[in-house]
């Protein structure tokens, strides 16, 4: 069991070390080979010394004298505008009256900080020796002028055993982790926690949520000091060791004995965003490889107490033709002149050859074009002759159909006329115009009416069309049909196109009135 716990501890220690310092290496540059440059991002805001940097190529260590640049170039992450601080008070450090006075003084000094939200929590144990964690405010607030007046610490029965400090910090992380922006916890304590496994779990949780933990060790001993420094440095926070005594401070009413200067508070507040963002570094070094166009393995380690390895590759540029030109400039110029002369001569003969080929192609193209035009003309003539023959044939067929239709119509009319004569059917037509009345006797089956001379019944009137209507007999009854005249046929006030007639019916063609008797 002890071996298993030791293995877990070593694994978590290595895991925390891997996540602590370097997050990314990118933008490897090798244009100016053998000089190689890259950028490295670190969550650790404390500047790394150049001596802690170790680089190896293909397993061969790079001499530290070849490292030409190690410069902090800015924050590793975007610096947030919002800042959030949770003050966490261990009841081992004092009673509620002094806490209220101290926190009120802290918050009062923090009023000038922009975009700052704060909250306060205390922890201790109840009568059953269980952890009591109390939020003094329901939520984080930026109204710091009112915050100091609203601090109301509930009575806690006992001070917190050391084993509960990590549990209280875990509750504090859960309270602040969802805040937007840079986040930090300021822990006031006199205790420590010897559980290394639990401590590293809490450190990993704080780093995962990007929460800095600042620790104020109130008159602590060597054990407490070691614990506080480990917690703060592992989460990139600050650790302060106080030599003051709360009891003496309370008796002498020296409320600001810890904070006679604002340096501590300024480090918590003003430096929060920068420490939260971490740092980015540019590293340049001289490689020992020649130009061969191959990918080279590179290993980088950065850190002091905790080392992290990064394995990557960079591309070595190949020795190019441009490099050869620089080394053999005179020979290159001679070869270039000979090459240009040869190209010019070749181009001259090539142009002549291409010109002759183009002339032959033009002549051939002209012959083909003339032959194409001749064939096209013959084709068009033949097409016209075929169209004329087809039109004549179509007209002949139409004439034959029209003649046949006319013969059929004439035969039909002859049959109707014979029927009328056999039945002695006659129609008396009385036409009244503006110039007078006319009477017609009808004994044929079809009679066209209009103002033109080719009609069977000619009615001279401006309101009558040239071919206005036809009076017909269909074997059963007489009827009248409009021949698309301008003014149409009116009967009983309605316009009609085709209607059967009865004895005595009256119809109007324009202004001409016709009465039919039979």
C-alpha positions in Angstrom: 0.0 0.0 0.0 2.8 2.4 0.9 4.5 1.6 -2.4 1.3 2.4 -4.3 0.9 5.7 -2.5 4.5 6.6 -3.3 4.0 5.7 -6.9 0.8 7.9 -7.1 2.7 10.8 -5.4 5.6 10.6 -7.9 3.2 10.4 -10.8 1.3 13.5 -9.7 4.5 15.3 -9.0 5.7 14.6 -12.5 2.3 15.5 -13.9 2.3 18.9 -12.1 5.8 19.5 -13.2 4.8 18.9 -16.8 2.0 21.3 -16.6 3.8 24.0 -14.7 6.2 25.8 -16.9 6.1 25.5 -20.7 2.9 25.2 -22.6 3.8 25.6 -26.3 6.7 26.0 -28.7 5.9 27.3 -32.2 7.2 29.4 -35.1 10.5 27.7 -35.5 12.5 29.8 -37.9 15.5 28.6 -39.8 15.8 31.0 -42.7 19.1 32.3 -41.3 20.4 28.9 -40.7 22.4 27.8 -38.6 20.5 30.2 -36.3 17.2 28.7 -35.0 14.6 30.8 -33.2 11.3 29.8 -31.5 8.8 31.1 -29.0 7.9 29.4 -25.8 4.9 30.2 -23.5 5.0 29.8 -19.8 2.1 30.0 -17.2 4.8 30.8 -14.6 4.9 34.6 -14.4 8.3 34.6 -12.7 11.1 35.3 -15.3 13.1 32.2 -16.0 16.9 32.6 -15.9 18.8 31.9 -19.0 20.9 29.3 -17.1 17.8 27.2 -16.5 17.3 26.7 -20.3 18.5 23.5 -21.8 18.4 22.6 -25.6 19.5 19.5 -27.4 19.6 18.6 -31.1 19.4 14.9 -32.1 20.3 14.1 -28.5 23.4 16.4 -28.6 23.5 19.2 -26.0 23.7 22.7 -27.4 26.5 24.7 -25.8 25.0 27.5 -23.6 27.3 29.9 -25.3 25.4 29.3 -28.5 22.1 30.5 -27.0 22.1 34.1 -28.3 18.7 35.3 -27.0 16.4 34.5 -24.1 13.9 37.5 -23.9 10.5 37.9 -22.4 8.4 39.3 -25.3 5.0 39.7 -23.5 2.2 37.9 -21.8 1.6 34.3 -22.8 -2.2 34.8 -22.7 -4.5 37.7 -23.2 -4.5 39.9 -20.1 -8.1 40.1 -18.8 -9.7 43.3 -17.7 -11.8 41.8 -14.8 -10.1 40.9 -11.5 -11.5 38.7 -8.8 -10.1 38.1 -5.3 -11.5 35.8 -2.6 -10.1 36.5 0.9 -10.0 33.2 2.9 -9.6 33.6 6.7 -8.4 30.7 8.9 -10.0 31.1 12.4 -6.7 30.0 13.8 -5.5 33.4 13.0 -7.8 35.3 15.3 -11.4 36.0 16.4 -14.2 37.7 14.5 -13.7 41.3 15.9 -10.2 41.5 14.7 -11.0 39.8 11.3 -13.7 42.4 10.6 -11.3 45.2 11.4 -8.5 43.8 9.3 -10.7 42.9 6.3 -12.4 46.3 6.4 -9.0 47.9 6.3 -8.0 45.7 3.4 -11.1 46.4 1.4 -10.8 50.1 2.1 -7.3 50.2 0.6 -8.5 48.3 -2.5 -11.2 50.8 -3.4 -9.0 52.5 -6.1 -8.5 49.3 -8.1 -10.4 49.2 -11.4 -12.6 46.2 -12.5 -12.1 44.5 -9.2 -14.6 42.2 -7.5 -14.0 40.7 -4.1 -15.6 38.4 -1.6 -14.7 37.1 1.9 -15.0 33.6 3.4 -13.9 32.2 6.8 -13.4 28.6 7.9 -13.1 26.7 11.1 -14.7 23.8 12.9 -18.0 23.3 14.7 -18.7 21.5 17.9 -18.5 18.2 16.1 -15.0 18.8 14.8 -16.4 19.2 11.2 -15.3 21.9 8.8 -17.4 25.0 8.7 -16.9 27.1 5.6 -18.8 30.4 5.6 -19.2 32.9 2.7 -19.6 36.4 4.3 -21.2 37.8 1.1 -23.6 36.1 -1.2 -21.6 37.0 -4.3 -18.6 38.8 -5.6 -19.0 42.6 -5.6 -17.2 45.6 -6.9 -18.9 48.1 -4.5 -15.9 48.1 -2.2 -17.0 51.2 -0.3 -20.0 49.3 0.9 -18.3 45.9 1.2 -16.3 46.9 4.4 -19.6 47.8 6.1 -21.3 44.6 5.2 -18.8 42.1 6.7 -20.5 40.0 9.3 -18.6 37.0 10.5 -20.6 34.3 12.1 -19.3 32.8 15.4 -17.3 29.6 14.8 -16.8 27.3 17.8 -13.2 26.3 17.3 -10.1 27.1 15.2 -9.5 24.9 12.2 -7.2 21.8 12.5 -4.4 21.8 9.9 -5.9 18.9 8.1 -8.9 21.0 7.0 -7.0 23.8 5.3 -6.8 22.0 1.9 -10.6 21.1 2.2 -11.3 24.8 2.8 -9.1 25.8 -0.2 -11.1 23.4 -2.3 -14.3 25.0 -1.3 -12.8 28.4 -2.1 -11.8 27.2 -5.6 -15.3 26.0 -6.3 -16.6 29.5 -5.2 -14.3 31.6 -7.4 -13.7 29.3 -10.5 -16.7 30.5 -12.5 -15.8 34.2 -12.2 -14.9 35.9 -15.4 -11.3 37.3 -15.7 -8.2 36.9 -13.6 -8.8 35.0 -10.3 -6.9 34.7 -7.0 -7.4 33.4 -3.5 -5.7 35.2 -0.5 -5.3 32.7 2.3 -4.6 33.9 5.9 -3.5 30.9 8.0 -1.2 29.7 10.7 -1.5 26.0 9.9 -0.2 23.5 7.4 -1.2 20.2 5.8 1.1 17.2 5.6 -0.9 15.3 3.1 1.3 15.6 0.0 -1.1 13.7 -2.3 -4.1 15.8 -1.4 -2.0 19.0 -1.7 -0.9 18.2 -5.2 -4.5 17.3 -6.2 -5.6 20.7 -5.0 -2.7 22.4 -6.8 -3.6 20.7 -10.1 -7.2 21.8 -9.6 -6.2 25.4 -9.1 -3.9 25.4 -12.1 -6.6 23.8 -14.3 -9.0 26.6 -13.4 -6.2 29.2 -13.6 -6.5 30.4 -10.0 -3.5 32.0 -8.2 -3.2 31.2 -4.5 -1.5 33.9 -2.3 -0.7 32.7 1.2 -0.1 35.0 4.3 1.6 32.9 7.0 0.7 34.5 10.3 3.6 34.0 12.8 4.1 30.5 11.5 7.0 28.2 12.1 9.3 26.3 9.7 6.6 23.7 8.8 4.0 26.2 8.2 6.3 28.3 6.1 7.3 25.3 3.9 3.6 24.4 3.3 2.6 28.0 2.5 5.5 28.5 0.0 4.7 25.2 -1.7 1.1 26.0 -2.2 1.7 29.6 -3.5 4.7 28.9 -5.7 3.0 25.9 -7.3 0.1 28.0 -8.3 2.2 31.0 -9.3 1.1 33.0 -6.3 3.0 34.9 -3.6 3.8 33.9 0.0 4.3 36.4 2.8 5.7 35.4 6.3 4.6 37.7 9.1 6.4 38.1 12.3 3.5 40.1 13.9 1.3 38.9 16.8 -2.4 39.3 16.6 -2.8 39.5 20.3 -0.3 42.3 20.7 -1.8 44.1 17.7 -5.3 43.9 19.2 -4.1 45.1 22.6 -2.2 48.1 21.2 -5.0 48.7 18.6 -2.4 48.7 15.8 -4.9 47.6 13.1 -2.4 48.1 10.3 0.5 46.2 11.7 0.6 43.9 8.7 -0.1 46.6 6.1 1.7 49.7 7.1 2.6 50.0 3.4 0.4 49.1 0.4 3.0 47.0 -1.3 1.4 43.7 -0.2 -2.1 44.7 -1.4 -0.7 46.2 -4.6 1.0 42.9 -5.3 -2.3 41.0 -4.8 -4.4 43.4 -6.9 -2.4 45.3 -9.4 -0.2 42.4 -10.4 -3.0 39.9 -10.6 -3.8 40.1 -14.3 -0.1 40.0 -15.3 0.7 37.0 -13.1 -2.5 35.3 -14.3 -1.4 35.7 -18.0 2.0 34.2 -17.6 4.9 35.1 -19.9 6.1 34.4 -23.4 9.8 34.1 -24.3 11.8 34.2 -27.5 14.8 31.9 -27.7 17.5 31.9 -30.4 20.5 29.7 -30.6 23.2 28.6 -33.1 22.8 25.1 -34.5 25.7 22.8 -35.1 24.1 21.1 -38.2 25.0 21.7 -41.8 22.4 22.5 -44.5 20.9 19.2 -45.6 17.2 19.8 -45.9 16.3 17.3 -43.2 14.0 17.5 -40.1 15.9 17.6 -36.9 14.7 16.5 -33.5 14.9 19.2 -30.8 14.4 18.9 -27.0 13.9 21.9 -24.8 13.8 22.0 -21.0 12.9 25.1 -19.0 12.6 25.6 -15.2 14.6 25.3 -12.0 12.9 23.1 -9.3 10.6 21.5 -11.9 11.9 20.8 -15.3 9.7 20.2 -18.3 10.7 18.6 -21.7 9.4 19.6 -25.1 10.2 17.5 -28.1 9.7 19.0 -31.5 11.2 19.3 -34.9 12.6 22.0 -37.1 13.5 21.9 -40.8 17.1 22.5 -41.8 17.3 24.3 -45.2 19.1 22.5 -48.0 22.2 23.9 -49.7 20.6 25.5 -52.8 21.7 26.7 -56.2 21.7 30.2 -54.8 24.3 29.3 -52.3 26.5 27.8 -55.1 26.1 31.1 -57.1 27.4 33.1 -54.2 30.5 30.8 -54.0 31.2 30.8 -57.8 30.1 34.2 -59.0 32.6 34.7 -61.9 32.0 31.2 -63.3 28.3 31.7 -63.0 28.4 35.0 -65.0 30.4 33.3 -67.9 28.0 30.4 -68.0 25.1 32.8 -67.9 26.5 34.8 -71.0 27.0 31.6 -72.9 23.6 30.3 -72.0 22.0 33.6 -73.1 23.8 33.6 -76.4 22.8 30.0 -77.1 19.2 30.8 -76.2 19.1 33.8 -78.4 20.5 31.8 -81.4 18.0 29.0 -80.8 15.2 31.5 -80.5 16.2 33.1 -83.9 16.0 29.8 -85.8 12.9 28.7 -83.9 11.1 32.0 -84.8 12.0 31.5 -88.6 10.8 27.9 -88.5 7.6 28.8 -86.7 7.0 31.6 -89.2 7.3 29.2 -92.2 5.1 26.7 -90.5 2.5 29.4 -89.8 2.6 30.5 -93.5 2.0 26.9 -94.7 -0.9 26.6 -92.2 -2.5 29.9 -93.4 -2.3 28.7 -97.0 -3.8 25.4 -96.2 -6.5 27.1 -94.1 -7.4 29.4 -97.0 -7.9 26.4 -99.3 -10.0 24.6 -96.8 -12.1 27.7 -96.2 -12.7 28.2 -100.0 -13.7 24.5 -100.4 -16.0 24.8 -97.3 -17.7 27.9 -98.8 -18.3 26.1 -102.1 -19.8 23.1 -100.4 -21.9 25.3 -98.2 -23.2 27.2 -101.2 -24.2 24.0 -103.0 -25.9 22.8 -99.9 -27.9 26.0 -99.5 -29.0 25.8 -103.2 -30.1 22.3 -102.8 -31.9 23.2 -99.6 -33.8 26.0 -101.3 -34.9 23.8 -104.2 -36.2 21.2 -101.7 -38.1 23.9 -99.8 -39.7 25.2 -103.1 -40.7 21.7 -104.1 -42.2 21.1 -100.6 -44.1 24.4 -100.6 -45.6 23.7 -104.1 -46.6 20.3 -103.0 -48.1 21.6 -99.8 -50.0 24.3 -101.7 -51.3 21.8 -104.2 -52.5 19.5 -101.4 -54.2 22.5 -99.6 -55.9 23.5 -102.9 -57.1 20.0 -103.4 -58.4 19.8 -99.8 -60.1 23.2 -100.2 -61.7 22.2 -103.5 -62.9 18.9 -102.0 -64.3 20.7 -99.0 -66.0 23.2 -101.3 -67.5 20.4 -103.3 -68.7 18.7 -100.2 -70.2 21.9 -99.0 -71.9 22.5 -102.3 -73.3 19.0 -102.4 -74.6 19.6 -98.9 -76.2 22.9 -99.9 -77.7 21.3 -103.0 -79.3 18.6 -100.8 -80.7 21.3 -98.5 -82.0 23.3 -101.4 -83.8 20.3 -102.8 -85.2 19.6 -99.4 -86.6 23.2 -99.2 -88.1 22.9 -102.7 -89.6 19.5 -101.9 -91.2 20.9 -98.7 -92.0 24.2 -100.4 -90.1 26.1 -97.7 -89.7 29.8 -98.4 -88.5 32.6 -96.1 -89.7 36.2 -96.3 -87.0 38.6 -95.1 -88.0 42.2 -94.2 -85.0 44.6 -93.8 -85.5 48.1 -92.4 -82.6 50.6 -92.9 -82.2 54.3 -92.5 -83.0 54.8 -96.1 -86.0 52.5 -96.3 -87.4 49.0 -96.1 -86.6 46.0 -98.4 -88.2 42.6 -98.7 -86.5 39.5 -99.9 -87.8 36.0 -100.6 -85.4 33.3 -99.6 -85.6 29.8 -101.1 -81.9 28.7 -100.8 -80.2 27.0 -97.8 -77.4 29.6 -97.3 -77.5 33.4 -97.9 -74.7 35.7 -96.9 -75.6 39.2 -95.7 -73.3 42.3 -95.8 -72.5 45.5 -97.5 -70.1 44.0 -100.1 -71.4 43.3 -103.6 -70.5 39.6 -103.5 -73.1 38.9 -100.8 -76.4 37.1 -101.5 -78.2 39.9 -99.7 -76.6 43.3 -100.0 -77.4 45.8 -97.3 -75.8 49.2 -97.7 -75.4 50.7 -94.3 -72.3 52.1 -92.5 -73.0 49.9 -89.4 -73.1 46.7 -91.5 -69.8 44.9 -92.1 -68.7 43.8 -95.6 -69.5 40.2 -94.7 -71.7 40.6 -91.6 -73.7 37.4 -91.2 -75.1 34.3 -92.9 -78.7 33.1 -92.9 -78.8 29.3 -93.2 -81.0 26.3 -93.2 -79.7 23.1 -91.5 -82.5 20.8 -92.6 -84.5 21.3 -89.4 -84.7 25.1 -88.8 -83.4 28.4 -90.0 -80.6 30.2 -88.1 -78.3 33.2 -88.3 -74.5 33.2 -87.6 -72.2 36.2 -87.1 -69.2 36.3 -89.4 -66.9 38.2 -87.0 -68.5 41.5 -87.8 -67.6 44.8 -86.2 -71.0 45.5 -84.6 -72.2 41.9 -84.3 -75.8 40.6 -84.2 -78.3 41.7 -81.5 -81.4 39.9 -80.5 -83.8 40.9 -77.8 -81.1 43.3 -76.4 -78.4 40.6 -76.3 -75.4 40.1 -78.5 -75.4 36.6 -80.2 -73.0 34.6 -82.3 -75.2 31.8 -83.6 -79.0 31.3 -82.9 -81.9 29.4 -84.3 -84.9 31.6 -85.5 -88.6 31.3 -85.1 -91.3 32.8 -87.2 -91.5 36.6 -86.6 -88.1 36.9 -84.9 -86.3 40.2 -85.2 -82.5 40.7 -85.2 -80.3 43.7 -85.6 -77.2 44.0 -87.7 -75.7 47.2 -86.5 -78.6 49.7 -87.0 -80.3 47.5 -89.6 -83.4 45.6 -88.4 -84.3 42.3 -90.0 -87.6 40.3 -89.4 -88.0 36.8 -90.6 -91.2 35.1 -91.6 -91.6 31.6 -92.9 
